[in-house]
Amino acid sequence: MKTFLVVFTLLFTILLTVSCGTAKKVEAIKPAPSNDNPVVFKNKVSFISMPVEITLKELEQQLNKNVTGLIFNDSILNDDKTEMKIWKTAPIKLSEKNGNIISEIPLKIWAKFKYGTDFMGLNDTREINLNGIITLDSKTHLTNWKLTTTSKIEDFEWSESPTILVAGKNVPITYIINPTLTLFKSKISKKIDEAIDKTCDFKPHVLDALDKLSNPILTSEQYETWFKMVPLELYVTEAKLSKTKIMLNMGLKCNMQTMVGQKPKNGFDAAKIVLKPVEKIPDNTTVSVVAVSTFESASKIVTKNFQGQEFASGSRKITVQKVDLWQKDGKMIIALDVLGSINGTIYLSGIPNYNPITKEIYFDQMEYVLNTKSVLMKSANWLLHGTILKSIQENCRYSIKGNLEEGKQNMKPYLNNYSPMKGVFVNGTINDFEFEKVELTDKAIIAFITTSGKMDIKVDGLE
């Protein structure tokens, strides 16, 4: 009986020891994040074609709004023996000739003139009314956001030759009126140039369009993915006139961002936009986009990878219940909550990288952080074996292939005649995304992606 008790006690002690050994508590020190600042990340520059078009018909309409009624008034008779008032009698008509704007302006002219000599009062005055059409030839320029013109008189056609009745005869008086018309021609040219200058100020229209385009666009409601454009500079070529429209080819230098989470702010600052003249703007567009994965969302995906996975060495094994990710000193910290032969949290570090074949983010050069390594050497050195560490590393990855394709599909509606405001249309095509690099911030994993294609933001009209 005594022998039985001794054996029972010995077996109980062994079982207790084994039982305690299979559920050791790991208490490794948690590596603190570098800091808790908001997400800040770098952007690469993108260029987008931004043609601005104004039809001659629309310019014609705006000119007729700005040039109305009495357009010339000379009420002094004694300086040149002529008084004159001129009205626009019908709408101005615009056309194109040899790359210049041709303006036809129907006019009504009232004139009073003095003829004869002042000697002994041998003079008289006469009033006449006549109609004519003046034709202007205007060369276009682009100056400080404005379409300006330099106009000259191409022709002045009388509806009938101006005459007065003297002693029963029609006496031509063109020689009397024409000197005054010479002065009038320079003034009417200047007035039309001023009207075009006032009408064709592109700055408010372009800046308003850029402000609207800078509003973040929700591209995926499910993942709270936002696309945002940040304009930096505008490049512009000289204005060109075709048969029916005036064209300015602008190039927009901007940053493009893709963000995950709350709606970002519109940071557009019109005061910082500079218009720079250039000779040529390339047609092809290279778009640089950043895809932001918050540590929280990435942690959830990686946690799913470990479901149903066991990591074993002989009879010892663990399962991963939860994964948390954060950044410390430029490396990713991977915290694994484990159950099994040991219980607790172990910490590893790695450098995020990208596999272009599988389109996955993974963590390279993975190793246990120093304190965790020291703890495991004392309590569970079997986890330090390279095969187990490699198996853990294989699960610490997540694919962004679907995100890239979804991002491409989500962008398509905004590249097919998308209009954020009246008169502004966005069109374009994009090729497959190409991954460039991964960077860490204090809040997220930033994937830099580039794609080529063509994109234009058309500003159509002056309203």
Helices and strands as residue ranges (DSSP letters): H 2-21, E 24-27, E 45-55, H 56-66, E 70-74, E 82-88, E 93-97, E 100-116, G 119-121, E 123-143, E 146-158, E 163-166, E 169-172, H 174-199, H 203-213, E 217-220, E 225-236, E 240-241, E 245-260, G 270-272, E 274-277, E 285-294, H 295-305, E 311-313, E 316-328, E 331-340, E 342-355, E 360-368, H 370-379, G 381-384, H 386-395, E 397-399, H 401-411, G 412-415, E 416-421, E 424-430, E 434-440, E 444-460
